[in-house]
Amino acid sequence: MSSSGNGSGGSVDIQKLARLARLQLTEQEQTDFGPQITDILGFVEQLSELDTSGVEPMTSALDVENCFRDDAPDQSLSSKAATRTAPASQDGTFLVPPVLGNTSSKK
């Protein structure tokens, strides 16, 4: 399903967008999200029209400084202690399901 009218005359392919975001949407959700995505893209397009030539680039809207601690070695959990309560572990590491599909080396 596509939704058109994002302000630039193009269309938004909701199925492709959902696939890229690894979302499984029902037909109703695709229908509902189409206009919402179009509105969001329209808002972003409005923002891109703002003159920001005199504005310094920043990583936060707030004028704050990072207050990180020094990166110094400290006591930490052993691998065995850290993985003790994990649902699955092997050789001191966490075992998790593949995120990007089957990652086995078998072909």
LINCORPE-V467473 format. One record per backbone hydrogen bond with DSSP energy under -1.0 kcal/mol. NH is the residue of the N-H (numbers start at 1). CO is the residue of the C=O. Records with the same first field share a line. If there is no record, write none. Layout:
NH=CO + CO
This chain:
3=12
5=10
12=3
14=1 + 12
17=13
18=14
19=15
20=16
21=17
22=19
23=18
30=26
31=27
32=28
33=29
34=30
37=33
38=34
39=35
40=36
41=37
42=38
43=39
44=40
45=41
46=42
47=43
48=44
49=46
50=47
55=52
64=62
72=70
82=78
83=79
86=83
90=93
93=90
95=88
